[in-house]
Amino acid sequence: MAWRTLAVENCEWSVSVAVERRPGSSDWTLVAGFRSSAPEPRRYWIPLPVSSSSKAALFAHADNLSHDDLVGLLRAQLTG
């Protein structure tokens, strides 16, 4: 199930969040997953510049991400 949905570039995107721990790090990093609803869906996992030793703190942070923050992340991925 999508956490949020966005409309970007004439396409609807489902947004999910996850946390991951990178090798050699004791902190977790928040990651946003974007999946388009196009017939041939595109998928992107984009790490956010926020980390913590607490998964719960990261999910709480994710709840405070604005629509504009998420659109900006996705647009940067699509144009970069």
C-alpha positions, 0 to 999 in steps of 0.5 A: 500500500502506498504511503502517499501519492503524487502527480508529477509530469502527467503521471501518478506516483505511489510513495513508500518509505523504508529505512536501511542501514549502510555497511559500516554504519550504526545509523539508519537512513530514511529512503523514499520509494517512488513507483509510477502507475504507467503501463511500464512502471518506473521505480526509484529508491532515493535516500534522504539526507537524514539518519538516526540510530532510531528507526522510529525517529526516522518514520516520525520524520517521514510523516513530516515530509511535505508534498513539495519535499517529495515532489522535489526529490522525485523531480531531481531524480527524473531530470538528473 
